[in-house]
Amino acid sequence: MRIVLVGPPGAGKGTQAVRLAEMLAVPHISTGDLFRANISQQTDLGKLAKSYMDAGDLVPDEVTIAMAKDRMEQPDAANGFLLDGFPRNVSQAEALDQLLSDEDIVLDAVLDLEVPEAEVVKRIAGRRVCRNDSSHVFHVTYSPPKQEGVCDICGGELYQRDDDSEDTVRTRLEVYHTQTEPIIDYYKAQGLVVTISSLGPVDEITQRALEALKREKAENN
């Protein structure tokens, strides 16, 4: 299957993308991974992207699109892929349509993870990270440490990252509503959007997504 995954920050896209890609036996292609891979491998696109980032500028759409095109042309994506973080806006969605059309490929579905804004704020603003090891992550509500402010694993201090503050989260949500959310209407016009609730246990959300994608594929075949 060829799927685009969308949803606001805090909807669990990263977690679900990895799980769904594994279960569907397709590569998980995320914008973050594309940038990291190209920059670390010092590809021409990576060097170009880094020049913008070092200058504090946004990487132009055409660079992101070129990276995505290169990744989708790799052998492991021949039978499908799951795009996470791309397209990020309508112009990128239009460019993706053109790329796929040139190869006589069509998207199977756009999976929209829906979550209330208040829940997004609660999920992200409640995260606490260990200063000693950023892989040690807790949550004041969902997975609190045994002792407030202290990492269960190494005893390090737990803190809230600047990116996780409530003000920052609300700013990120505004950017999502302005830039990314319009692609849902764009794809709805093509009959591709499948919306599911991203509330509940991770396993339940994954199963919900798989069932919705299965129904979508059956209806389109």
Secondary structure as UniProt FT lines:
FT   STRAND          2..6
FT   TURN            9..10
FT   HELIX           13..24
FT   STRAND          28..30
FT   HELIX           31..40
FT   TURN            41..42
FT   HELIX           44..54
FT   TURN            55..56
FT   HELIX           61..72
FT   HELIX           75..77
FT   TURN            78..79
FT   STRAND          81..84
FT   HELIX           90..102
FT   TURN            103..104
FT   STRAND          109..114
FT   HELIX           117..125
FT   STRAND          127..130
FT   TURN            134..135
FT   STRAND          137..139
FT   TURN            140..142
FT   TURN            148..149
FT   TURN            152..154
FT   STRAND          157..159
FT   HELIX           162..164
FT   HELIX           166..175
FT   HELIX           176..180
FT   HELIX           182..188
FT   TURN            189..191
FT   STRAND          193..197
FT   HELIX           202..220
//
